[in-house]
Amino acid sequence: MISLDDVLSRTVDDALPLLTIDEFFLGNDEEESLAPNQWGYGRPALAAIAERLRSVEAHPDVDWVRVQLHDETAEGSDLVLAEAVAVCTSLDAEDLAGLVDTDWLESDGLVEGYVVEHRVGAPAVPEGSRVLSITWD
């Protein structure tokens, strides 16, 4: 998992970087760093979520997957905290929701675009694709 210092070094004008699946999940054992309100109430473990997201990213109609960080990451937390997961895809929302299995993730579903307003390091969105975000509340 990427360190908090590395995240903060990539922050530009309070905009947090988007992270790859490995940057956020690999070696991350802080279960409350993503959807803490669902942890212990049905949300799968981070390792299982990472595995699912890797399979989503490998789908031929998915261009990339990135973790959107929560503002609290830069506002005094000592953890790298996720707000949502962005998926760049040509799939429609219903098909992506099925591929991701938002019910299994205990997610609130998908929203169009990014959830985090200020971000850096966003990959290009190819023509015919768009960004949908997996959200938790």
C-alpha positions in Angstrom: 0.0 0.0 0.0 1.1 3.5 -0.8 2.3 5.4 2.3 0.5 8.6 3.5 3.7 10.5 2.8 3.8 9.3 -0.8 0.1 10.3 -1.2 0.7 13.8 0.2 3.8 14.3 -2.0 1.6 13.7 -5.0 -1.1 16.1 -3.8 -1.4 19.3 -5.9 -3.2 22.3 -4.4 -5.2 20.1 -2.1 -6.2 17.7 -4.9 -5.4 14.1 -4.0 -4.1 11.6 -6.5 -6.1 8.8 -7.9 -4.5 5.5 -6.9 -4.2 2.3 -8.8 -5.7 -0.9 -7.3 -2.3 -2.1 -6.1 -1.3 1.3 -4.7 -4.4 1.3 -2.4 -5.0 -2.4 -1.8 -1.7 -4.3 -1.9 -0.6 -4.8 1.7 -3.5 -2.7 3.0 -4.9 -4.4 6.2 -6.8 -1.3 7.4 -10.3 -2.6 6.8 -11.8 0.7 7.8 -9.9 2.6 5.0 -12.8 1.9 2.6 -16.5 1.9 3.5 -16.0 1.7 7.3 -19.7 1.8 7.9 -20.2 -1.4 6.0 -17.1 -3.3 7.4 -18.4 -5.9 9.8 -21.9 -5.6 8.4 -21.5 -7.5 5.1 -18.8 -5.7 3.2 -16.2 -8.1 1.9 -12.6 -7.8 3.1 -10.3 -5.4 1.3 -8.4 -8.4 -0.3 -11.6 -9.7 -1.8 -12.6 -6.3 -3.1 -9.2 -5.8 -4.7 -9.5 -9.2 -6.4 -12.9 -8.2 -7.8 -11.6 -4.8 -9.0 -8.7 -6.5 -10.7 -11.1 -8.8 -12.6 -13.2 -5.7 -13.5 -10.1 -3.9 -14.8 -9.2 -6.9 -16.9 -12.6 -6.9 -18.7 -12.2 -5.9 -22.4 -14.7 -3.0 -22.0 -12.9 -1.4 -19.0 -10.1 1.0 -19.7 -8.9 1.5 -16.1 -9.9 1.5 -12.4 -8.7 4.0 -9.9 -9.3 4.6 -6.2 -10.6 8.1 -5.3 -9.3 9.3 -1.9 -11.3 10.8 0.9 -10.5 14.4 1.8 -9.8 13.2 5.4 -6.6 11.6 4.0 -5.1 15.1 3.8 -7.0 16.6 6.7 -5.3 15.0 9.7 -5.9 11.3 9.3 -2.9 9.1 9.7 -4.4 6.7 7.1 -4.9 6.6 3.4 -8.7 6.6 3.1 -10.9 5.8 0.0 -14.0 7.7 -0.9 -15.0 5.7 -4.0 -13.7 3.7 -6.9 -13.7 5.2 -10.5 -14.1 2.8 -13.4 -13.5 4.1 -17.0 -15.6 1.9 -19.3 -17.7 1.7 -22.4 -20.2 -0.5 -20.5 -23.6 0.9 -19.5 -24.2 1.4 -15.8 -26.4 -1.7 -15.4 -23.8 -4.0 -17.0 -21.0 -2.5 -15.0 -23.1 -2.9 -11.8 -23.5 -6.6 -12.6 -19.8 -7.0 -13.4 -18.8 -5.3 -10.2 -21.6 -6.9 -8.2 -22.5 -3.8 -6.2 -24.8 -5.8 -3.9 -21.9 -8.1 -2.9 -19.7 -5.1 -2.3 -22.4 -3.6 0.0 -22.1 -0.6 -2.3 -24.7 2.2 -2.7 -24.3 1.7 -6.4 -22.8 3.6 -9.3 -22.9 7.3 -10.1 -21.9 9.1 -13.3 -18.4 10.7 -13.2 -16.1 11.1 -10.2 -17.2 11.5 -6.6 -14.1 13.4 -5.6 -14.2 16.9 -7.1 -10.5 17.7 -6.7 -8.1 15.0 -8.0 -4.8 14.7 -9.8 -3.4 11.9 -11.9 -6.5 10.9 -13.8 -5.8 8.8 -16.8 -7.3 9.9 -20.1 -10.9 8.8 -20.9 -10.9 7.2 -24.4 -13.6 8.2 -26.9 -16.6 6.0 -26.3 -15.9 5.5 -22.6 -16.9 7.4 -19.5 -16.2 7.3 -15.8 -18.6 5.7 -13.4 -17.9 5.6 -9.7 -18.7 2.8 -7.2 -19.8 4.5 -4.0 -20.4 3.7 -0.4 -22.0 5.9 2.3 
